[in-house]
Amino acid sequence: MKIDRLLSIVIYLLNREVVSASDLAEKFEVSVRTIRRDIYSLTLAGIPIYSIQGSLGGYAIMDSFKLDRQLMSLDDFFFIIKALKGLSSAYDNEVIEGALEKIAAILPEEKNTLLKQRNSQLDLDLSVLREPAKVDDYLALLQRAIADKRVLEFDYTNANHNKSSRKVEPLSLSFKWYAWYLFCFCQEREDYRTFRVSRIRNLRPIDKGFSREYKKLDELIKEHQSLDSREYLDLKLLCKEEIRVSVEDYFANGEISEEGDGFFILEISLPKNEQFWFGMLLSYGDKIKVLEPASLQDKIMEKVRELEKLYQ
């Protein structure tokens, strides 16, 4: 519907400085002419949109403009609150609690009543993702260092159990692969690095800030991730049908083909030195057989011999 698109355009412009007509047309899957008509309709409705000429030009909304809170629907409030409560179940942070308090304060009374009625319809419990208490303490320190542009020093143990000391300029925290990671500029390596927070020890701020200017952080992280230097293994696994659901859960990016007689083939590429997936393979016992590569077969046999020797 046009009214939905018009409201979406307003919100989209509010969250950005300048957006070209072509970018808006691509975003909302309409023609540039339609976007121009929509902008005209919005200005007639009193939305202070202005145009900027030139190659970097486009449409923008005056900084002083604010949306009325009533434009937030019940579903908008419901999912925002659920997302914040889910995050708070995995990560202790007073700011999250403060955000929930602020939302409660601006909620119209009738919406607050309806939300309470809907509260049990959806639950987002991320407590299973909670890391050790030390990680929560480190996260608070890391967030302050990022905000203050404060150099940090710490000891680090990588996945291969190699230890090193680092001085870094912290830039961003992210939660992925079931853990928190710090993205930063490493002064020793003179390059960008990502460190798993749970492997950090003796984290301490240095009485020294950094003034280095970085380009847009989203672009920087995306560029860094595209330069993944980890070595990968291409696995081919013969799996029993009875563990299909579990395999699809833990190896969601793999390709499955039917083998017949109660078996299927899983093919997937995984980081060679990450220990999580190797432990998962061992946990399946005789329900998974490694067909390729031979080096992984040898590694599993070596681990079996070590375990046999341990329990003799």
DOPA-995476 format. One record per residue (C-alpha): residue number from 1; residue in one letter; x, y, z. Coordinates in steps of 0.5 Angstrom, whole numbers. Layout:
NUGU num residuo  east north    up
NUGU NUM       A     X     Y     Z
...
***
This chain:
NUGU num residuo  east north    up
NUGU   1       M     0     0     0
NUGU   2       K     2     7    -2
NUGU   3       I     1    10     6
NUGU   4       D     6     4     8
NUGU   5       R    11     6     3
NUGU   6       L    11    13     5
NUGU   7       L    12    12    12
NUGU   8       S    17     7    11
NUGU   9       I    21    13     7
NUGU  10       V    20    18    12
NUGU  11       I    23    13    17
NUGU  12       Y    29    11    12
NUGU  13       L    31    18    11
NUGU  14       L    30    20    19
NUGU  15       N    36    14    20
NUGU  16       R    40    17    14
NUGU  17       E    43    24    12
NUGU  18       V    42    24     5
NUGU  19       V    39    19     0
NUGU  20       S    39    19    -7
NUGU  21       A    32    18   -11
NUGU  22       S    35    12   -15
NUGU  23       D    37     9    -8
NUGU  24       L    30    10    -5
NUGU  25       A    27     7   -12
NUGU  26       E    32     1   -11
NUGU  27       K    30     0    -3
NUGU  28       F    22     0    -4
NUGU  29       E    22    -3   -11
NUGU  30       V    19     2   -15
NUGU  31       S    21     7   -20
NUGU  32       V    25    14   -19
NUGU  33       R    19    18   -22
NUGU  34       T    14    14   -16
NUGU  35       I    19    16   -11
NUGU  36       R    19    23   -13
NUGU  37       R    11    23   -13
NUGU  38       D    12    20    -6
NUGU  39       I    17    26    -4
NUGU  40       Y    12    31    -6
NUGU  41       S     6    28    -3
NUGU  42       L    10    28     4
NUGU  43       T    12    35     3
NUGU  44       L     5    37     2
NUGU  45       A     3    33     9
NUGU  46       G     8    37    12
NUGU  47       I    14    33    13
NUGU  48       P    20    38    12
NUGU  49       I    24    34     6
NUGU  50       Y    29    38     2
NUGU  51       S    33    36    -4
NUGU  52       I    41    37    -5
NUGU  53       Q    44    38   -12
NUGU  54       G    50    35   -14
NUGU  55       S    53    28   -15
NUGU  56       L    53    27    -8
NUGU  57       G    46    30    -7
NUGU  58       G    39    27    -6
NUGU  59       Y    33    28    -1
NUGU  60       A    34    29     7
NUGU  61       I    30    31    13
NUGU  62       M    31    37    17
NUGU  63       D    35    35    24
NUGU  64       S    29    38    28
NUGU  65       F    24    34    25
NUGU  66       K    21    28    30
NUGU  67       L    16    23    29
NUGU  68       D    10    22    34
NUGU  69       R    11    16    38
NUGU  70       Q     4    14    36
NUGU  71       L     7    12    30
NUGU  72       M    10     6    33
NUGU  73       S     5     0    33
NUGU  74       L     4    -5    38
NUGU  75       D     8   -10    34
NUGU  76       D    14    -5    34
NUGU  77       F    14    -4    41
NUGU  78       F    13   -12    43
NUGU  79       F    19   -14    38
NUGU  80       I    23    -8    41
NUGU  81       I    22   -10    48
NUGU  82       K    23   -18    47
NUGU  83       A    29   -17    43
NUGU  84       L    32   -12    49
NUGU  85       K    30   -17    54
NUGU  86       G    33   -23    50
NUGU  87       L    39   -19    50
NUGU  88       S    39   -18    58
NUGU  89       S    38   -25    59
NUGU  90       A    45   -27    56
NUGU  91       Y    49   -20    58
NUGU  92       D    49   -16    64
NUGU  93       N    48    -9    62
NUGU  94       E    45    -3    66
NUGU  95       V    44     1    59
NUGU  96       I    39    -5    57
NUGU  97       E    35    -4    63
NUGU  98       G    35     3    62
NUGU  99       A    33     3    55
NUGU 100       L    27    -2    57
NUGU 101       E    25     3    63
NUGU 102       K    25     9    57
NUGU 103       I    21     5    53
NUGU 104       A    16     3    58
NUGU 105       A    16    11    60
NUGU 106       I    13    13    53
NUGU 107       L     9     7    52
NUGU 108       P     1    10    51
NUGU 109       E    -3     6    57
NUGU 110       E    -7     2    52
NUGU 111       K    -1    -1    49
NUGU 112       N     2    -2    55
NUGU 113       T    -4    -6    57
NUGU 114       L    -4   -10    51
NUGU 115       L     3   -12    51
NUGU 116       K     2   -15    58
NUGU 117       Q    -3   -19    55
NUGU 118       R     1   -21    49
NUGU 119       N     8   -22    54
NUGU 120       S     7   -30    54
NUGU 121       Q     6   -31    47
NUGU 122       L    14   -30    45
NUGU 123       D    20   -32    49
NUGU 124       L    27   -30    47
NUGU 125       D    31   -33    52
NUGU 126       L    39   -33    51
NUGU 127       S    41   -35    57
NUGU 128       V    45   -41    54
NUGU 129       L    49   -36    51
NUGU 130       R    52   -33    57
NUGU 131       E    59   -33    58
NUGU 132       P    63   -34    64
NUGU 133       A    62   -28    69
NUGU 134       K    69   -25    67
NUGU 135       V    67   -24    60
NUGU 136       D    61   -19    63
NUGU 137       D    67   -16    67
NUGU 138       Y    71   -15    61
NUGU 139       L    65   -13    56
NUGU 140       A    64    -7    60
NUGU 141       L    71    -5    60
NUGU 142       L    72    -6    53
NUGU 143       Q    66    -2    52
NUGU 144       R    69     4    56
NUGU 145       A    75     4    52
NUGU 146       I    72     4    45
NUGU 147       A    68    10    47
NUGU 148       D    74    13    50
NUGU 149       K    79    11    45
NUGU 150       R    83     8    50
NUGU 151       V    89     3    48
NUGU 152       L    88    -3    51
NUGU 153       E    94    -9    53
NUGU 154       F    92   -16    55
NUGU 155       D    95   -23    54
NUGU 156       Y    92   -28    49
NUGU 157       T    91   -35    48
NUGU 158       N    89   -37    41
NUGU 159       A    86   -43    38
NUGU 160       N    92   -47    38
NUGU 161       H    94   -45    45
NUGU 162       N   100   -40    43
NUGU 163       K   100   -34    48
NUGU 164       S   102   -27    46
NUGU 165       S   101   -20    49
NUGU 166       R    98   -15    45
NUGU 167       K    97    -7    45
NUGU 168       V    91    -6    41
NUGU 169       E    86     0    39
NUGU 170       P    79    -3    41
NUGU 171       L    74    -1    35
NUGU 172       S    68    -6    36
NUGU 173       L    65   -11    40
NUGU 174       S    60   -17    36
NUGU 175       F    57   -23    38
NUGU 176       K    58   -29    33
NUGU 177       W    59   -36    33
NUGU 178       Y    56   -37    40
NUGU 179       A    62   -32    43
NUGU 180       W    64   -25    44
NUGU 181       Y    69   -22    39
NUGU 182       L    73   -16    40
NUGU 183       F    75   -12    33
NUGU 184       C    81    -8    34
NUGU 185       F    87    -5    31
NUGU 186       C    93    -9    33
NUGU 187       Q    99    -4    34
NUGU 188       E   104   -10    34
NUGU 189       R   102   -13    28
NUGU 190       E   100    -6    25
NUGU 191       D    94    -9    22
NUGU 192       Y    86   -11    24
NUGU 193       R    85   -17    28
NUGU 194       T    79   -20    32
NUGU 195       F    80   -23    39
NUGU 196       R    75   -28    42
NUGU 197       V    74   -24    49
NUGU 198       S    74   -31    53
NUGU 199       R    81   -32    51
NUGU 200       I    83   -25    54
NUGU 201       R    87   -25    60
NUGU 202       N    90   -19    64
NUGU 203       L    86   -14    61
NUGU 204       R    88    -7    63
NUGU 205       P    87     0    60
NUGU 206       I    94     4    58
NUGU 207       D    94    11    60
NUGU 208       K    94    13    53
NUGU 209       G    89    14    48
NUGU 210       F    89    14    40
NUGU 211       S    87    19    35
NUGU 212       R    88    15    29
NUGU 213       E    82    16    24
NUGU 214       Y    78    10    21
NUGU 215       K    74    10    16
NUGU 216       K    67     7    17
NUGU 217       L    67     2    22
NUGU 218       D    62    -3    18
NUGU 219       E    66    -2    12
NUGU 220       L    72    -4    15
NUGU 221       I    69   -10    19
NUGU 222       K    66   -13    12
NUGU 223       E    73   -12     9
NUGU 224       H    77   -15    14
NUGU 225       Q    72   -21    14
NUGU 226       S    73   -22     7
NUGU 227       L    80   -23     8
NUGU 228       D    79   -29    12
NUGU 229       S    86   -32    12
NUGU 230       R    84   -38    16
NUGU 231       E    86   -45    13
NUGU 232       Y    79   -49    11
NUGU 233       L    78   -57    11
NUGU 234       D    73   -59     6
NUGU 235       L    69   -65     9
NUGU 236       K    65   -71     7
NUGU 237       L    62   -75    12
NUGU 238       L    57   -81    12
NUGU 239       C    52   -80    17
NUGU 240       K    46   -84    20
NUGU 241       E    39   -82    18
NUGU 242       E    38   -82    26
NUGU 243       I    42   -76    27
NUGU 244       R    40   -72    21
NUGU 245       V    36   -67    25
NUGU 246       S    42   -66    30
NUGU 247       V    47   -65    24
NUGU 248       E    43   -60    21
NUGU 249       D    43   -56    27
NUGU 250       Y    50   -56    28
NUGU 251       F    52   -56    21
NUGU 252       A    47   -51    18
NUGU 253       N    51   -49    12
NUGU 254       G    53   -56    10
NUGU 255       E    50   -59     3
NUGU 256       I    46   -66     4
NUGU 257       S    45   -71    -1
NUGU 258       E    42   -78     0
NUGU 259       E    46   -84     0
NUGU 260       G    40   -89     2
NUGU 261       D    40   -95     7
NUGU 262       G    39   -90    12
NUGU 263       F    45   -86    11
NUGU 264       F    46   -79     8
NUGU 265       I    52   -75     6
NUGU 266       L    54   -68     9
NUGU 267       E    59   -64     5
NUGU 268       I    62   -58     9
NUGU 269       S    68   -53     9
NUGU 270       L    70   -51    16
NUGU 271       P    76   -48    19
NUGU 272       K    82   -53    20
NUGU 273       N    84   -50    27
NUGU 274       E    77   -49    30
NUGU 275       Q    76   -54    36
NUGU 276       F    69   -54    37
NUGU 277       W    67   -58    30
NUGU 278       F    72   -63    32
NUGU 279       G    69   -64    38
NUGU 280       M    62   -65    36
NUGU 281       L    64   -70    31
NUGU 282       L    68   -74    36
NUGU 283       S    61   -74    40
NUGU 284       Y    57   -77    35
NUGU 285       G    61   -84    36
NUGU 286       D    60   -89    30
NUGU 287       K    54   -85    28
NUGU 288       I    59   -81    23
NUGU 289       K    64   -83    19
NUGU 290       V    69   -79    16
NUGU 291       L    70   -80     8
NUGU 292       E    75   -74     7
NUGU 293       P    80   -72     8
NUGU 294       A    85   -77    10
NUGU 295       S    88   -72    14
NUGU 296       L    82   -72    19
NUGU 297       Q    81   -79    19
NUGU 298       D    88   -80    21
NUGU 299       K    87   -74    27
NUGU 300       I    81   -78    29
NUGU 301       M    85   -85    30
NUGU 302       E    90   -81    33
NUGU 303       K    85   -78    38
NUGU 304       V    82   -85    39
NUGU 305       R    89   -88    41
NUGU 306       E    90   -83    46
NUGU 307       L    83   -84    49
NUGU 308       E    84   -91    49
NUGU 309       K    91   -91    53
NUGU 310       L    88   -86    58
NUGU 311       Y    83   -91    60
NUGU 312       Q    88   -97    60
***
